């Protein structure tokens, strides 16, 4: 019986995003931040172990994560969002597990951050990810 872990799932999502040539930060802007000011920030929850059957073997994983898409203007922010959607359209590869395609849960409209100079535009998009051993 394999207890599901959050980090392999996070790393699989990060790898899928990077495969689209997106700079990705974990919990903040990537270091160093790209000169284009276009990047994605990945926020991951620990998820939860879910019972796979009446035998109460908790080997299935169910978690939610957020990808915040950032750009110097609304158009380039949405361009990053399109690349994120393309990256997460198919299943992600989690070592030793079978993962469903991430389910897009949506997010708010594009927002402007005036607390940085020059301002940045961002949109957080949430996804659900499930896997089994």
Buried (B, 14 or more C-beta within 10 A) or exposed (E): EEEBBBEBBBBBBBBBBEEBEBBBBEEEBBEEBEEEBBBBBBBBBEBEBBEBEEEEBBBBBBBBBBBBBBBBBBEBBBBBBEBBBBBBEEBBEBEEBEBBEBEBEEBEEBBEEEEEEEEBBBBBBBBBBBBBB
